[in-house]
Amino acid sequence: MLNDQIRQALAVLKDGGVILYPTDTVWGLGCDATNEQAVEKINAIKGRSSDKSFIILLDTDAKLQSYVTEIPEVAYDLIEYTENPLTIIFSGAKNLAKNVINVDGSVGIRVVKHDFCEQLIYRFRKPITSTSANLSGQATPKTFDEISDEIKDAVDYVVDWEQDLNIDKKPSTIMKLAPGGQFSFIRR
């Protein structure tokens, strides 16, 4: 069943569509992070301002250099040894849709430790966006059942994996990491 879900999600992502999918944190809305039109679809679904940046997901830290110009060495240790999901904001984003990148040129990246996401991103061979599956300004749903029908009806594909998992998940910790290795927490 997992392979079938990944195959269907891949087809939608390759076609520029938006998926509703489980992650290592909360359920997310995802698309090809290199496709500006696909990213704009998510903004429209959420009723979200197009000047807000996105978190992108990668399956391995080996792909960081494809999307960030300078990676402090400590980033690899943080990714490897963190026990909870960690999004790191890096300066110097590259090779991504303009509307994924923050106005200061930074981008938030999380290397996932989640079976479905890892396999999907590995097979897609590009990063995917991750933003909570809620309308802008509303509370972040912690389980699939808390996601509004409006969101479920607006996406191109709803992944049928972990929908019955009723564990309250939390958003990731967000840390801003400067090229010299200095850091600050944005969200804990």
VEXFITOR-223457 format. One record per residue: z, y, x of N, C-alpha, C, O in turn; residue in three letters. Coordinates in Angstrom, 1 decimal, decimal comma. Atoms other than C-alpha are relative to their C-alpha. Example, Ala and Ser with C-alpha at 12.3 -4.5 7.8 and 13.67 -1.06 7.14 Angstrom:
% VEXFITOR-223457
npz_npy_npx_capz_capy_capx_cpz_cpy_cpx_opz_opy_opx_r
0,0_-1,2_0,9_7,8_-4,5_12,3_0,0_1,2_0,9_0,7_1,2_1,9_ALA
0,0_-1,1_-0,9_7,1_-1,1_13,7_0,8_1,1_-0,8_0,9_2,2_-0,3_SER
***
This chain:
% VEXFITOR-223457
npz_npy_npx_capz_capy_capx_cpz_cpy_cpx_opz_opy_opx_r
0,0_-1,2_0,8_0,0_0,0_0,0_0,0_1,3_0,9_-0,7_2,2_0,5_MET
0,0_-1,2_-0,8_0,8_2,5_2,8_-1,4_0,3_0,5_-1,8_1,5_0,5_LEU
1,4_-0,3_-0,5_-2,7_2,1_4,3_-0,9_0,6_-1,0_-1,7_1,4_-0,7_ASN
0,8_-0,5_1,0_-4,3_2,7_1,0_0,4_1,5_-0,3_-0,5_2,3_-0,5_ASP
-0,4_-1,4_0,2_-2,2_5,9_0,5_-0,5_0,9_1,1_-0,9_2,0_0,8_GLN
0,5_-0,8_-1,1_-3,1_7,1_3,9_-1,5_0,2_-0,1_-2,0_1,3_0,2_ILE
1,4_-0,1_0,2_-6,8_6,4_3,3_-0,4_1,0_-1,0_-1,3_1,8_-0,8_ARG
0,3_-1,0_1,0_-6,8_8,4_0,1_0,4_1,4_0,4_-0,4_2,3_0,1_GLN
-0,4_-1,4_-0,4_-4,9_11,3_1,6_-1,0_0,5_1,1_-1,3_1,7_1,1_ALA
1,0_-0,4_-1,0_-7,3_11,3_4,6_-1,3_0,5_-0,6_-1,8_1,6_-0,2_LEU
1,2_-0,4_0,7_-10,3_11,6_2,3_0,2_1,4_-0,6_-0,8_2,2_-0,5_ALA
-0,2_-1,3_0,6_-8,8_14,6_0,5_0,1_1,1_1,1_-0,5_2,1_1,0_VAL
-0,1_-0,9_-1,1_-7,8_16,3_3,8_-1,4_0,3_0,7_-1,7_1,5_0,9_LEU
1,3_-0,2_-0,6_-11,3_15,8_5,3_-0,9_0,8_-0,9_-1,8_1,5_-0,4_LYS
0,9_-0,7_1,0_-12,8_17,3_2,1_0,6_1,4_-0,2_0,0_2,1_-1,1_ASP
-0,5_-1,4_0,1_-10,7_20,5_2,5_1,0_0,1_-1,2_1,3_1,2_-1,7_GLY
-0,9_0,0_1,1_-8,2_19,5_-0,3_1,4_0,1_0,4_1,8_0,2_1,6_GLY
-1,4_-0,2_-0,2_-4,5_19,8_-0,7_0,7_-1,3_-0,5_0,4_-1,8_-1,6_VAL
-0,8_1,2_0,4_-2,0_16,8_-0,8_1,4_0,4_-0,2_1,9_1,4_0,4_ILE
-1,4_0,0_0,2_1,5_16,5_-2,1_0,5_-1,3_0,7_0,2_-2,3_0,2_LEU
-0,3_1,2_-0,8_3,2_14,2_0,4_1,5_0,0_0,5_2,1_1,1_0,7_TYR
-1,4_0,1_-0,6_6,6_12,9_1,7_0,0_0,3_1,5_-1,0_0,0_2,2_PRO
-0,1_-0,2_-1,4_7,7_14,1_5,1_1,4_-0,4_0,5_2,1_-1,0_-0,2_THR
-1,3_0,3_-0,5_10,7_13,7_7,4_1,0_0,9_-0,5_2,2_0,7_-0,3_ASP
-1,0_-0,9_0,7_12,3_16,5_5,5_-0,3_0,0_-1,5_-0,3_-1,1_-2,1_THR
0,3_0,0_1,4_11,4_17,6_2,0_-1,5_-0,3_-0,3_-2,3_-0,3_0,6_VAL
1,4_0,2_0,3_8,2_16,9_0,1_-0,8_1,2_0,3_-0,3_2,3_0,1_TRP
0,8_-1,2_-0,5_5,4_19,1_1,3_-1,4_0,0_-0,7_-1,9_-0,9_-1,2_GLY
1,4_-0,3_0,3_2,1_20,6_0,4_-0,8_0,0_1,3_-0,4_0,8_2,2_LEU
0,7_0,0_-1,2_-0,4_19,8_3,1_-1,5_0,1_-0,1_-2,1_-0,3_-1,1_GLY
1,4_-0,1_-0,1_-3,9_20,5_4,2_-0,4_0,0_1,5_0,5_0,0_2,3_CYS
0,5_-0,1_-1,3_-6,0_20,6_7,3_0,4_1,4_0,6_-0,1_2,4_0,1_ASP
-0,5_-1,3_-0,6_-4,3_23,3_9,5_-1,0_0,7_0,8_-0,7_1,8_1,3_ALA
1,1_-0,7_-0,6_-7,6_24,2_11,0_-1,0_0,6_-1,0_-2,0_1,2_-0,6_THR
0,9_-0,4_1,0_-9,3_25,0_7,7_0,5_1,1_-0,8_1,4_0,9_-1,7_ASN
-0,5_-1,2_0,7_-8,8_28,5_6,4_0,0_-0,1_-1,5_0,9_0,4_-2,2_GLU
0,2_0,1_1,5_-10,1_27,8_2,9_1,1_-0,9_-0,6_1,6_-0,7_-1,6_GLN
-1,0_1,0_0,5_-7,8_24,8_2,5_1,4_0,6_0,0_2,2_0,4_-0,9_ALA
-1,3_-0,7_-0,1_-4,8_26,9_3,7_0,2_1,0_-1,2_1,2_1,1_-1,8_VAL
0,0_-1,0_1,1_-5,7_29,6_1,1_0,3_-0,7_-1,3_0,9_-0,1_-2,2_GLU
-0,3_0,7_1,2_-5,6_26,9_-1,6_1,5_-0,2_-0,2_2,0_-0,1_-1,3_LYS
-1,4_0,2_0,1_-2,0_26,2_-0,8_0,7_1,3_-0,4_1,6_1,3_-1,3_ILE
-0,5_-1,3_0,4_-1,2_29,9_-1,0_-0,2_0,3_-1,5_0,7_0,8_-2,2_ASN
0,3_-0,2_1,4_-2,9_30,0_-4,4_0,9_-0,9_-0,9_1,4_-0,5_-1,9_ALA
-0,8_1,0_0,8_-1,0_26,9_-5,7_1,5_0,5_-0,1_2,1_0,4_-1,1_ILE
-1,4_-0,4_0,0_2,4_28,3_-4,6_0,2_1,4_-0,5_1,3_1,8_-0,8_LYS
-0,1_-1,4_0,3_1,6_31,9_-5,6_0,7_0,8_1,1_1,5_1,6_0,9_GLY
-0,6_-0,5_-1,2_2,5_32,8_-2,1_-0,9_1,0_0,7_-2,1_0,9_0,7_ARG
0,7_-1,0_-0,8_1,5_35,8_0,0_-0,8_-0,6_1,1_-0,2_-1,5_1,8_SER
0,8_0,6_-1,0_-1,3_35,0_2,3_0,3_0,5_1,4_-0,2_0,1_2,4_SER
-0,4_-0,5_-1,3_0,4_36,9_5,2_1,2_-0,8_0,6_1,7_-0,5_1,7_ASP
-1,0_0,9_-0,5_3,1_34,2_5,5_-0,6_-1,1_0,8_-1,6_-1,7_0,4_LYS
0,5_1,0_-0,9_2,6_31,7_8,3_0,5_-1,4_-0,5_1,3_-1,5_-1,4_SER
-0,3_1,4_0,4_2,9_27,9_8,0_0,6_-0,8_1,1_0,4_-0,4_2,3_PHE
-0,4_1,0_-1,0_4,7_25,1_9,8_-1,2_-1,0_0,0_-1,8_-1,4_-1,0_ILE
1,0_1,1_-0,1_2,2_22,5_11,1_0,7_-1,2_0,6_1,7_-1,1_1,3_ILE
-0,6_1,2_-0,5_3,0_18,9_11,8_-1,0_-0,7_0,9_-2,2_-0,7_0,7_LEU
0,7_0,8_-0,9_1,9_16,8_14,7_0,6_-1,4_0,1_1,8_-1,5_-0,2_LEU
-0,5_1,3_-0,1_2,3_13,1_15,3_0,6_-0,3_1,4_1,4_-1,3_1,6_ASP
-0,5_0,2_-1,3_3,1_13,4_19,0_0,0_1,3_0,8_-0,8_2,2_0,6_THR
-0,1_-1,3_-0,8_4,2_16,1_21,5_-1,2_0,1_1,0_-1,4_1,2_1,6_ASP
1,2_0,0_-0,9_1,1_15,1_23,6_-1,1_1,0_-0,5_-1,9_1,4_0,3_ALA
1,1_-0,8_0,6_-1,0_17,2_21,2_0,4_1,5_0,0_-0,4_2,4_-0,4_LYS
-0,5_-1,4_0,0_1,1_20,4_21,7_-1,0_0,9_0,7_-1,3_2,0_0,2_LEU
0,8_-0,9_-0,8_-1,2_21,8_24,4_-1,3_0,3_-0,7_-2,0_1,2_-0,2_GLN
1,3_-0,3_0,7_-4,2_21,7_22,0_0,2_1,2_-1,0_-0,7_1,8_-1,4_SER
-0,2_-1,1_1,0_-2,5_24,3_19,7_0,9_1,1_0,5_1,2_2,0_-0,2_TYR
-0,8_-1,0_-0,6_-0,2_26,3_22,0_-0,4_0,3_1,4_-0,7_-0,7_2,2_VAL
0,4_-0,3_-1,4_-1,1_28,2_25,2_1,0_-0,3_1,1_0,6_-0,7_2,2_THR
-1,0_0,2_-1,0_2,2_27,9_27,0_1,2_-0,8_-0,6_1,8_-0,3_-1,6_GLU
-1,1_0,8_0,5_4,8_25,2_26,4_1,1_-0,1_1,0_1,0_-0,7_2,1_ILE
-1,1_0,2_-0,9_8,2_25,5_28,0_0,4_-1,4_0,2_0,4_-2,2_-0,8_PRO
-0,4_1,4_-0,2_9,3_22,2_29,6_1,1_-0,5_-0,9_1,1_-1,7_-1,3_GLU
-1,1_0,4_0,8_12,5_22,2_27,6_-0,5_-0,5_-1,4_0,3_-1,2_-2,1_VAL
0,5_0,4_1,3_10,4_21,8_24,4_-0,1_-1,5_-0,1_0,2_-2,1_-1,2_ALA
0,2_1,4_0,0_9,6_18,2_25,3_1,4_-0,7_-0,2_1,5_-1,7_-0,9_TYR
-1,3_0,6_0,1_13,3_17,4_25,7_0,6_0,2_-1,4_1,2_-0,7_-2,0_ASP
-0,5_-0,3_1,4_14,2_19,1_22,4_-0,6_-1,0_-1,0_0,1_-1,5_-1,8_LEU
0,7_0,9_0,9_11,6_17,1_20,6_0,4_-1,5_0,1_0,7_-2,2_-0,9_ILE
-0,3_1,4_-0,2_12,5_13,8_22,2_1,5_-0,3_-0,4_1,7_-1,4_-1,0_GLU
-1,4_0,4_0,2_16,3_14,0_21,9_0,7_0,6_-1,3_1,8_0,2_-1,6_TYR
-0,6_-0,5_1,2_16,8_15,9_18,6_0,2_-1,2_-1,0_-0,7_-2,0_-1,1_THR
-0,3_1,0_1,0_18,4_13,7_15,9_-0,5_0,4_-1,4_-0,8_-0,5_-2,2_GLU
0,5_-0,5_1,3_17,4_15,9_13,0_-1,3_0,7_0,1_-1,7_1,1_1,2_ASN
1,3_-0,7_-0,1_14,0_17,3_12,2_0,1_1,4_0,5_0,9_2,2_0,0_PRO
-0,1_-1,3_-0,7_13,3_20,3_14,4_-1,4_0,6_0,0_-2,4_0,0_0,5_LEU
1,3_-0,8_-0,1_10,5_22,9_14,0_0,2_1,0_1,1_1,2_1,8_1,1_THR
-0,1_-0,9_-1,1_9,9_24,9_17,1_-1,1_1,0_-0,2_-2,3_0,7_-0,4_ILE
1,0_-1,1_0,1_8,2_28,3_16,9_-0,4_0,3_1,4_0,4_0,7_2,3_ILE
0,6_-0,3_-1,3_5,9_28,7_19,9_-0,9_1,2_0,0_-1,5_1,5_-1,1_PHE
0,9_-1,1_-0,1_4,1_31,8_21,1_-1,4_-0,5_0,4_-1,5_-1,6_0,8_SER
1,3_0,3_-0,4_0,4_31,8_21,7_-0,7_-1,2_-0,7_-1,2_-2,1_-0,1_GLY
0,7_1,1_0,8_-1,0_29,6_18,9_-1,5_0,1_0,3_-2,1_1,2_0,5_ALA
1,4_0,1_-0,2_-4,6_28,5_19,3_-0,6_-1,2_-0,8_0,1_-2,1_-1,1_LYS
0,8_1,1_0,7_-7,3_26,3_17,6_0,6_-0,4_-1,4_0,5_-1,5_-1,8_ASN
-0,5_0,2_1,3_-5,7_26,7_14,2_-0,6_1,1_-1,0_-1,1_2,1_-0,5_LEU
0,5_-1,0_1,0_-6,8_28,5_11,0_0,8_1,3_0,2_2,1_1,2_0,4_ALA
-0,7_-1,3_-0,2_-5,9_32,2_11,3_1,1_0,2_-1,0_2,1_0,8_-0,6_LYS
-1,0_-0,2_1,0_-3,9_32,1_8,1_1,2_-1,0_0,1_2,1_-1,0_-0,8_ASN
-1,1_0,9_-0,4_-1,6_29,4_9,6_0,9_0,7_1,0_2,1_0,5_1,0_VAL
-0,7_-0,6_-1,1_-0,6_31,6_12,5_0,7_1,3_-0,5_0,2_2,0_-1,3_ILE
-0,8_-1,2_0,3_2,1_34,3_12,3_-0,7_1,2_0,6_-1,5_1,1_1,5_ASN
0,7_-1,3_-0,5_1,0_38,0_12,8_0,3_0,2_1,5_-0,5_0,9_2,2_VAL
-0,3_-0,2_-1,4_2,7_37,9_16,2_-0,6_-1,1_0,9_-0,4_-1,1_2,1_ASP
0,7_1,0_-0,8_0,5_35,0_17,3_0,8_-1,3_0,2_0,3_-2,2_0,9_GLY
-0,8_1,2_-0,1_3,2_32,3_17,0_-0,3_-1,0_-1,1_-0,9_-0,6_-2,1_SER
0,2_1,0_1,0_3,2_29,1_15,1_1,2_-1,0_0,1_1,7_-1,3_1,1_VAL
-1,0_1,0_0,1_5,9_26,7_13,9_-0,5_-1,4_0,0_-1,4_-1,7_-0,8_GLY
0,5_1,4_-0,2_5,3_23,1_15,0_1,2_-1,0_-0,1_2,2_-0,8_0,6_ILE
-1,0_1,1_0,0_7,3_20,0_14,1_-0,8_-1,3_0,3_-1,8_-1,7_-0,3_ARG
0,5_1,4_-0,3_6,6_16,6_15,7_0,7_-0,9_-0,9_2,0_-1,1_-0,7_VAL
-0,6_0,8_1,0_7,3_14,2_12,9_0,5_-1,3_0,5_-0,1_-1,9_1,4_VAL
-0,4_1,3_-0,2_9,3_11,1_13,0_0,2_-0,7_-1,4_1,3_-0,9_-1,9_LYS
0,1_0,5_1,4_8,2_9,7_9,7_-1,3_-0,9_-0,1_-2,3_-0,4_0,2_HIS
1,1_1,0_-0,1_6,0_6,6_9,3_-1,3_0,5_-0,7_-2,4_0,5_-0,1_ASP
1,2_-0,5_0,7_3,6_8,0_6,7_-0,6_1,2_0,7_-1,8_1,1_0,9_PHE
0,5_-1,2_-0,7_3,2_11,4_8,4_-0,6_-0,4_1,3_-1,7_0,1_1,7_CYS
0,6_0,4_-1,3_2,7_9,9_11,8_-1,3_-0,7_-0,1_-2,3_-0,3_0,6_GLU
1,3_0,7_0,1_0,0_7,5_10,7_-1,1_0,9_-0,6_-2,2_0,8_-0,1_GLN
1,0_-0,9_0,6_-1,7_10,1_8,6_-0,6_1,0_1,0_-1,8_1,2_1,1_LEU
0,4_-0,9_-1,0_-1,8_12,7_11,3_-0,8_-0,6_1,2_-1,8_-0,1_1,7_ILE
0,7_0,7_-1,1_-2,8_10,2_14,0_-1,5_-0,3_-0,5_-2,4_-0,2_0,3_TYR
1,4_0,4_0,4_-5,8_9,0_11,9_-0,8_1,3_-0,4_-2,0_1,2_-0,3_ARG
0,7_-1,2_0,3_-6,7_12,6_10,8_-0,5_0,7_1,3_-1,5_1,3_1,3_PHE
0,3_-0,6_-1,4_-6,7_13,7_14,5_0,0_1,5_0,0_-0,6_2,1_0,9_ARG
-0,2_-1,4_0,0_-5,8_17,2_13,5_1,4_0,2_-0,6_2,0_-0,6_-1,3_LYS
-1,3_-0,3_0,6_-2,5_18,9_12,5_-0,2_0,3_-1,5_-1,2_0,7_-1,9_PRO
0,0_-0,4_1,5_-1,6_19,3_8,8_1,1_1,0_-0,2_2,1_1,0_0,5_ILE
-1,0_-1,0_0,3_0,3_22,1_7,2_1,2_-0,7_-0,7_1,0_-1,8_-1,3_THR
-1,1_0,4_0,8_3,7_21,6_5,7_0,8_1,2_-0,5_1,3_2,0_0,2_SER
-0,8_-1,0_0,7_5,3_23,9_3,2_0,6_-0,7_-1,2_0,1_-1,6_-1,8_THR
-0,7_0,7_1,1_7,8_23,0_0,6_-0,8_0,0_-1,3_-1,6_0,9_-1,6_SER
0,8_0,2_1,2_6,4_21,8_-2,7_0,6_0,7_-1,2_1,1_0,1_-2,2_ALA
-0,6_-0,8_1,1_7,6_24,6_-4,9_-0,8_1,3_-0,2_-1,6_1,7_0,7_ASN
0,6_-1,3_0,2_6,3_27,8_-6,4_0,8_1,0_0,8_2,0_0,9_1,0_LEU
-0,6_-1,0_-0,8_7,0_30,8_-4,2_1,2_0,7_-0,7_1,1_1,1_-1,9_SER
-1,2_-0,6_0,5_10,5_32,2_-4,8_0,9_-1,0_-0,8_2,1_-0,7_-1,1_GLY
-0,8_1,0_0,7_11,8_29,0_-6,5_0,7_-0,9_1,1_0,3_-0,9_2,2_GLN
-0,8_0,9_-0,9_14,3_26,5_-5,0_-0,9_-1,1_0,6_-1,8_-1,6_-0,1_ALA
0,7_1,1_-0,6_13,0_23,9_-2,6_0,5_-1,3_-0,6_1,6_-1,7_-0,6_THR
-0,4_1,3_0,6_12,9_20,5_-4,4_0,5_-1,0_1,1_-0,2_-1,1_2,2_PRO
-0,5_0,9_-1,0_15,0_17,9_-2,5_-0,5_-1,4_-0,2_-0,4_-2,3_0,7_LYS
0,6_1,3_0,4_13,4_14,9_-4,3_-1,3_0,2_-0,7_-1,6_1,3_-1,2_THR
1,2_-0,1_0,7_10,1_14,1_-5,8_0,1_0,4_-1,4_-0,6_1,2_-2,0_PHE
-0,2_-0,3_1,4_11,5_14,3_-9,3_0,3_1,4_-0,3_0,1_1,9_-1,4_ASP
-0,3_-1,4_0,1_12,5_17,9_-8,7_-1,2_0,9_0,1_-1,2_2,1_-0,2_GLU
1,2_-0,8_-0,2_8,9_19,0_-8,0_-0,6_0,3_-1,4_-0,7_-0,6_-2,3_ILE
0,5_-0,4_1,4_7,4_20,9_-11,0_-1,3_-0,6_-0,2_-2,1_-0,9_0,7_SER
1,3_0,5_0,5_4,5_19,5_-13,0_-1,1_0,9_0,4_-2,2_0,5_0,7_ASP
1,0_-1,0_-0,4_2,7_22,7_-12,2_-0,6_-0,2_1,4_-1,8_-0,1_1,7_GLU
0,4_0,3_-1,4_2,6_21,8_-8,5_-0,7_-1,3_0,0_-1,8_-1,4_0,6_ILE
0,6_1,4_0,0_1,8_18,1_-9,1_-1,4_0,1_-0,6_-2,3_-0,6_-0,1_LYS
1,3_-0,1_0,7_-1,1_19,1_-11,4_-1,0_0,8_0,8_-2,2_0,6_0,7_ASP
0,9_-0,9_-0,7_-2,5_21,7_-9,0_-0,6_-0,6_1,3_-1,6_-0,1_1,8_ALA
0,4_0,6_-1,2_-2,9_19,5_-5,9_-1,2_-1,0_-0,2_-1,4_-1,4_-1,4_VAL
1,1_0,9_0,1_-5,9_17,3_-5,2_0,4_-1,5_0,1_-0,3_-2,3_-0,4_ASP
-0,4_1,4_-0,1_-3,9_14,2_-4,4_1,6_0,0_0,1_2,1_0,7_0,9_TYR
-1,5_0,2_-0,1_-0,2_13,1_-4,9_0,2_-1,4_0,6_-0,2_-2,4_0,0_VAL
-0,3_1,2_-0,7_0,9_10,5_-2,4_1,0_-0,8_-0,8_2,1_-0,3_-1,2_VAL
-0,9_0,9_0,8_2,5_7,5_-4,2_0,8_-0,8_1,0_0,8_-2,0_1,0_ASP
-0,8_0,7_-1,0_4,9_6,7_-1,3_1,3_0,8_0,0_1,3_2,0_0,2_TRP
-1,4_-0,5_-0,1_8,7_7,3_-1,3_0,3_0,9_-1,2_1,2_1,7_-1,2_GLU
-0,3_-0,8_1,2_8,5_8,9_-4,8_1,3_-0,3_-0,6_2,0_0,5_-1,2_GLN
-1,2_0,5_0,6_11,4_6,8_-5,9_1,2_0,1_0,9_2,3_-0,3_0,5_ASP
-1,1_-0,1_-1,0_13,5_7,6_-2,8_0,8_1,2_-0,4_0,3_2,4_-0,3_LEU
-0,8_-1,1_0,5_16,3_9,7_-4,2_1,1_0,5_0,9_2,3_0,6_0,6_ASN
-0,9_-0,5_-1,0_17,9_10,9_-1,0_-0,3_1,5_0,1_-1,4_1,9_0,2_ILE
0,2_-1,4_-0,1_18,5_14,6_-0,9_-0,3_0,4_1,5_0,5_0,2_2,3_ASP
0,4_-0,4_-1,3_16,5_15,8_2,1_0,1_1,5_0,2_0,1_2,2_-0,8_LYS
-0,1_-1,4_-0,3_16,9_19,1_3,8_-1,2_0,5_0,8_-1,8_-0,3_1,5_LYS
1,0_-0,5_-0,9_14,4_21,4_5,4_0,4_-0,1_1,5_1,6_-0,3_1,8_PRO
-0,3_0,2_-1,4_14,1_21,2_9,2_0,8_1,2_0,5_0,8_2,3_0,0_SER
-0,6_-1,1_-0,8_16,1_23,3_11,7_-1,2_0,7_0,6_-2,2_0,1_1,0_THR
1,1_-0,7_-0,7_13,8_26,1_13,0_0,6_0,8_1,1_1,6_1,5_1,0_ILE
-0,5_-0,6_-1,2_14,2_27,3_16,5_-1,2_0,8_0,6_-2,3_0,2_0,7_MET
1,1_-0,8_-0,7_12,1_30,1_18,2_0,2_-0,2_1,5_1,3_0,0_2,0_LYS
-0,1_0,3_-1,4_11,3_29,2_21,8_-1,0_0,8_0,8_-2,2_0,7_0,6_LEU
0,9_-0,9_-0,8_10,0_31,8_24,2_-0,6_-0,8_1,2_-0,1_-1,8_1,6_ALA
0,7_0,7_-1,1_7,6_30,8_27,0_0,9_-0,2_1,2_0,7_-1,2_1,9_PRO
-1,0_0,2_-1,2_10,5_31,2_29,6_1,1_-0,9_-0,4_1,9_-1,2_0,5_GLY
-1,0_0,9_0,4_12,6_28,8_27,6_1,2_0,5_-0,8_2,1_-0,2_-1,2_GLY
-1,0_-0,6_0,8_14,9_31,3_25,9_-0,2_-0,4_-1,5_-1,3_-0,6_-1,9_GLN
0,2_0,4_1,4_15,6_30,3_22,3_1,0_0,7_-0,9_2,0_1,2_-0,5_PHE
-0,9_-0,4_1,0_17,2_31,4_19,1_-0,3_-0,8_-1,3_-1,4_-1,2_-1,5_SER
0,1_0,7_1,2_17,8_29,7_15,8_-0,4_0,9_-1,2_0,2_2,0_-1,3_PHE
0,4_-0,7_1,2_16,0_30,9_12,7_0,6_-0,6_-1,3_1,0_0,1_-2,2_ILE
-0,6_0,7_1,1_17,3_28,3_10,3_0,7_-1,2_0,6_0,1_-2,0_1,4_ARG
-0,7_1,1_-0,5_20,0_25,7_11,0_0,3_-1,0_-1,2_0,9_-2,1_-1,0_ARG
***
